[in-house]
């Protein structure tokens, strides 16, 4: 994989995450559970939430998307040189794992139940691949820079 591929994947992953965030903001404003393309949410699921808590949960999910975008931006911009490399790398791998787990869970439920969710499962699978490629690109850029003798302070 080239450095260019990792950067490209990082930029596309940012856009992909922004789509997730837009869905979560939409659901927060409508005070609805779920996600665009996700499984149907049963009416009894709302009983676990108090007044305003559904919107709060969706805003928290949108905030998680903001964190992912910030991590991806940090991995693509010069600020990455000032951050602890391994910390950023671990956080990016965690984001990749969460997207992969979301894909497996959604696709598994879509296959085994009649609730739906295959569209969001596919979305998460693409998201996971983009995050893995972006993370590998960040890792390789860091290794290449550390081997470059002109890069020493």
C-alpha distance (Angstrom), angle and dihedral (degrees) to the residues before:
residue distance angle dihedral
X1 . . .
X2 3.77 . .
X3 3.79 126.3 .
X4 3.79 87.5 -114.1
X5 3.82 91.2 58.8
X6 3.81 91.3 52.4
X7 3.80 92.1 49.5
X8 3.80 91.6 46.7
X9 3.82 90.8 49.2
X10 3.81 89.7 49.1
X11 3.79 92.2 53.1
X12 3.80 92.7 46.9
X13 3.83 90.0 46.3
X14 3.80 88.7 55.3
X15 3.81 90.1 53.7
X16 3.81 90.9 45.2
X17 3.81 90.1 51.6
X18 3.80 91.2 49.0
X19 3.81 88.8 57.0
X20 3.82 89.1 53.3
X21 3.79 90.0 49.2
X22 3.80 91.7 49.9
X23 3.80 89.7 53.1
X24 3.80 91.4 49.8
X25 3.81 92.6 48.4
X26 3.81 89.9 49.7
X27 3.80 91.2 50.8
X28 3.83 91.6 45.0
X29 3.79 91.9 53.0
X30 3.81 90.1 48.4
X31 3.84 91.0 43.8
X32 3.79 90.2 -128.0
X33 3.79 130.5 143.7
X34 3.77 120.8 -129.9
X35 3.75 136.8 40.0
X36 3.79 135.3 -95.2
X37 3.80 107.6 -78.8
X38 3.79 91.4 9.8
X39 3.77 129.3 124.0
X40 3.77 120.8 -69.0
X41 3.80 110.6 -91.8
X42 3.79 115.0 -133.3
X43 3.81 116.9 -126.0
X44 3.81 90.7 -121.6
X45 3.81 89.9 63.1
X46 3.81 88.2 73.6
X47 3.81 90.7 62.5
X48 3.81 90.0 75.1
X49 3.81 90.2 63.7
X50 3.77 130.9 73.4
X51 3.81 126.2 -145.8
X52 3.79 109.7 -50.4
X53 3.80 94.5 0.7
X54 3.81 94.6 109.5
X55 3.79 90.0 58.2
X56 3.82 90.8 45.0
X57 3.80 90.7 52.8
X58 3.80 91.3 50.2
X59 3.82 91.9 47.0
X60 3.82 88.1 51.9
X61 3.81 89.5 53.0
X62 3.81 89.9 50.0
X63 3.82 88.5 50.5
X64 3.80 89.0 53.6
X65 3.79 86.6 55.9
X66 3.81 89.6 51.9
X67 3.81 88.9 53.7
X68 3.80 91.3 51.8
X69 3.82 90.9 50.0
X70 3.82 90.6 49.3
X71 3.81 91.2 50.6
X72 3.80 91.7 48.8
X73 3.80 92.1 47.2
X74 3.80 90.1 48.8
X75 3.80 90.1 52.4
X76 3.81 91.6 52.1
X77 3.79 102.0 42.8
X78 3.81 133.1 66.7
X79 3.82 90.1 -101.7
X80 3.81 86.8 79.8
X81 3.81 88.9 76.9
X82 3.81 90.2 63.4
X83 3.81 95.2 48.4
X84 3.80 126.8 80.6
X85 3.81 100.2 -92.4
X86 3.79 97.0 -149.4
X87 3.80 92.8 49.2
X88 3.78 91.6 54.4
X89 3.80 90.6 44.3
X90 3.82 92.6 52.2
X91 3.82 91.7 47.5
X92 3.80 91.6 50.0
X93 3.81 90.8 49.9
X94 3.82 89.5 50.1
X95 3.81 90.0 53.0
X96 3.81 89.2 49.9
X97 3.81 91.2 49.9
X98 3.81 92.3 48.8
X99 3.81 91.7 51.9
X100 3.82 90.6 47.3
X101 3.81 90.9 49.2
X102 3.81 89.6 49.1
X103 3.80 90.0 51.6
X104 3.79 93.1 48.8
X105 3.80 92.9 46.2
X106 3.78 96.3 46.0
X107 3.79 95.2 43.4
X108 3.79 91.5 44.8
X109 3.80 92.2 51.6
X110 3.80 91.2 45.3
X111 3.79 90.9 54.3
X112 3.81 96.8 41.6
X113 3.81 100.7 39.0
X114 3.78 138.4 34.0
X115 3.83 94.0 -121.4
X116 3.80 95.1 100.8
X117 3.78 125.0 -140.8
X118 3.79 100.6 142.6
X119 3.82 91.9 122.7
X120 3.80 92.4 56.5
X121 3.82 89.6 41.4
X122 3.80 89.5 56.3
X123 3.80 89.0 45.4
X124 3.83 90.2 53.6
X125 3.81 91.2 47.8
X126 3.81 91.2 55.3
X127 3.82 89.3 44.0
X128 3.81 90.8 52.5
X129 3.81 92.3 50.4
X130 3.80 91.6 48.9
X131 3.80 91.6 48.5
X132 3.81 92.2 48.3
X133 3.82 91.3 49.9
X134 3.82 91.3 46.7
X135 3.81 91.1 48.4
X136 3.80 92.8 48.3
X137 3.80 89.1 48.5
X138 3.80 91.1 51.7
X139 3.80 90.6 48.1
X140 3.80 92.8 49.8
X141 3.81 93.3 46.1
X142 3.79 89.5 53.2
X143 3.79 92.7 49.1
X144 3.80 91.8 47.5
X145 3.80 91.6 50.2
X146 3.80 93.1 48.8
X147 3.84 90.4 53.3
X148 3.82 92.7 49.8
X149 3.84 107.2 96.0
X150 3.82 91.3 -157.7
X151 3.81 88.3 62.1
X152 3.80 95.5 69.6
X153 3.81 117.5 110.0
